[in-house]
Amino acid sequence: MSAFVPGRHAGKSIVVTGGARGIGLAYAQRLVAEGARVVLGDIREEDGRAAVAALGSAARFVSCDVTKKAEVDALMAEAMRAHGRLDVCIANAGVVSHSPFLETTEEEWDRVMAINVKGVLLTGQAAARAMIETRKRLSDWKGGAIVNIASVNAVVVQHGAVPYPVSKGAVHLLTRSMAIHLADHKIRVVAIGPGPTKTAMEAAVLADPAKRRIREIRTALRRMAEPEEVAAVASFLASEEASYITGQTLFVDGGRLVLNYMMPE
């Protein structure tokens, strides 16, 4: 695991959507350990309260459905109210969908696109507006960063799943578009494309040795990622160390995308 970098995000105000558990919570844990104050947005209120209790006084929770503009705006407003600034936003909220092409219903398509694409759009817009206001308030502001969460499925698809990879492909391109539109505001926009990761979304895979093995041998490193490994990359991309990186999607996939076959047993 990558060691924490003390003080890397000292004094920063950071919003994490989908931050109540899984990779989202791992992002928050790392950012707090590196000096940030975080506001978690999530629809899971009980998990959100538990996360804040574990993170301590540097964390706040706001119930937020990312498909609803008013709730996303309220999330960013809370960060501005509590901290007087917004420096980083990690747009992590999302859902998976295992729906084949011919069986994909209009309702399922709309559900996935609303959360995974519209949610990233609304989150990015609200975060950018808060960052623009931060720049007006702080003459020495170093700039902001928006980190979207895509997937390896943004560029490769799998049989039996249509809405999910299409939605993540949209996030991949939305990140590029956001980057060129927000550059003049001193805001960088990047994305992370995680490969198979040990989260609640992969619970069925983790519980089935055969399914887990398939995930493992489809990566060059022959294993699934720990959430903390993805969080380490998010922390770097959100920091000044990545000040010349924008419009890019960094795939944290253990070598998944370089393989066109499964690793030998």
N, C-alpha and C positions, 0 to 999 in steps of 0.2 A: 504494500500500500504506500501511496505517496504521503510523505510527512506533511503536516500542516506547516504553513508559512506564517508565523506569528506577525500580526500587524499588517498583513497584505491588504486587508480591506478595512483597516482602522478608520472609524468615523463615517463609513459609508452607510447609506440607507438602501436596502435591497428588498425587492418583492419577489416572492417565489409562488407561482400558481401551482396547484396540485401539490402543495408542500406538506400535507399532513402525514404522508407515509411514503414508503418506497424510495425511489431515486430522489423525488422532491424533498423528502425529509433529509436524505443524505446531503443534498445541496445545502440545505439550511444549517445542518450540523457543522459542516465544514466552514461555511461562511461566518457563522458565529464564532467558531474557534479561531478564525483569522481576523476577528475584530469588528465584524459588521453588526449592524442592527437589522433585523429582518422582520418583514410582515408576510405571514403565510396566508394565502388565499386558497380555499378548498370548499367543496360541497359537503365534506364529511366533518361535521361540527365536533362530534365526540373525539375523533382522531386529531382534529386540529387543536382542541383544548389540551389533549394529552401531550401533543408535540410541544406546545408552548410551555407546559409545565416542566417538561424535560429539558428544554433549551434554556429556560431561565428568563431573567429580566430583559435580555436583549431581543426577545421575540414577542410578537403580537400575532393574533389570529383574527381574520375577517372571513365570515362565511361568504363564499363567492361562487356563483355559477358563471363561467367564462363565456357562455352563450348570451348573457344578458348584459348589455352595455352599461346600464345603470349600476349594476353590481361591480363590474370591472372598474368603472370610474370611481366608485366608492372605495374600492381597495386601494387604488393609487392615492386617493384623497387622504386616506388614513395614514399612509406613509408620509405624505407631505405634512399633515397635521402633527404627527408624532415626532417627526425628525427634521422637518423644515426643508427637506430635500429628497430627491430620488436619484440614485447613481446607477443602479443596476436592476434589471428585471429579467428573471428567468421564467420564460413561458413554457411551463412543464405540463400543465393540465392536458390530459388526453385519454382516449379510450382505445382499446383494441377491438377488432371485429374479424371473426372467421366466417365470412359469408362468401360462398362461391358466386361466380358471375351470374348464372341463370337463376340462382335462388335469392340474389340480393333484392330485397324489397325497397320500395321508394322510402319507406319509413326508416329502414336501417341506414340507407345511403345518407339521408338527410341528418340523422342523428350523429353519425360519425363526422360528416363534413362540418356540422355546426360546432361540435366540440373541438375537433382537431385543426380545423382551418379558420372558421369564423372566430373561434376563441383566441387563436394566435393573432389574428388581425385586430380584434378589439383590444386585446392585451397590449399589443405593440403600439396602437394608436394612443391609448390612455397613458402608457408609460412614457412615450415620446413627448406628449404634451406636458407631463409632470417634469420631465428632464429639461425641456425648453424653459419652463418656469424656474427651475433650479438654476439654470445658466444665467437668467436675468437677476436672480437674487445674489448669486455668489460670483464675484468678479474673478476669483482664482479657481473656479471650477475646472477640473481637468477633463471633463467629458463623461459621457454615459455609455453604457453597454446594454444591449438587449440580446439575450441568449435564448434562441428558440430551440425546442427539442424536436428533432426529426427522427430518423431511424435509418438503418441500413436498407429498409424496405422503401426508402425514398428513391432508390435507384435499382433495386432488384425486387422482383415479385415472387410470390409463392402460390402454388396451386391451392385453391380453396379459400382465398382471401382477396377480395377486390377493394372494398371501400378503404381499408386501412392503408395499404401501400399508396393508393391514389392520394389520400389525404396527406401522407407524409411527403410525397413528391411535391405536393402543393406548398408545404411548409419550406421545403428546400428552395423552391423558386421565390416564394414570398420573402424569404430571408434576403435574397439577392436584391429584390426590388426595394425592400425597406432600406437596405444599406445605401443605395444610391440616392434615395429620397431624404435620408436623415443625416448624411455626411456633413452637410453645411451647418447642421445644428450641433456638431461635435458629438454625435451619437454613432457608435459602431453597432452593427447588427451581425451576429454570427449564429450558427446552428451547430448542434451536436447530433450525430447520427449513431446512437448506441446500437451495438449488436446484441446478441442474447445476454440478458442480465438477470441476476437472481432477485426478482421482485415479486410482489403479490400477483402481478399480471401473469407471471410465468408459473404460478402455483401448480397448475395441472402438469406442466412439464417437469417441474422439480420433484413432484411426487411419483412420477413414472420413470423408472430407470432407463427404459428403452427410448422414450422420447427425449430424455435428458442427454443420452448418449449421442443421439442424432444431432442435437444442438452442438455438442462438444466437438464432434469430428467434422463439423462444417466450419470450424475456425482453425486457423493455423496453430494457434496456441492450445487447442484441444480443451478448452474450458469456457464456462460462462463467466461474464464479468461480475464483480462485486459492485454494488451501488456506489461504494466509496471511490472506486476507480473512475467511474464516470464523473462523480462529483469533483474529483481533483482536476479534471479537464475543464469543467465548468468554471471552477475558481480561477484557473489560469486565464481562460478566455475573457472573463469578466474583469481582469486586473489590468493595470498599466503595462504589465509585461507583454501584453498582447495588443499594444496600442496601434500597431500597423496592420492588424488583421481585421478585415470587415468583408461582408458578403460571402463568406466561406462556410461550408459545412464540413466539420471535422468528424470523421467516422471513427468511433471508439469501438472497434469490432473484433479485436483479437485476430485480425487477418481474415475475417469472413469474406470481404469483398475481393480479395486477391485470389480466392480459390474458385476454380470452375469444376471442382469435384470434391468428394469427401476425403479427408485424411485417412491413410491406411490404418487398419487396426493394429 
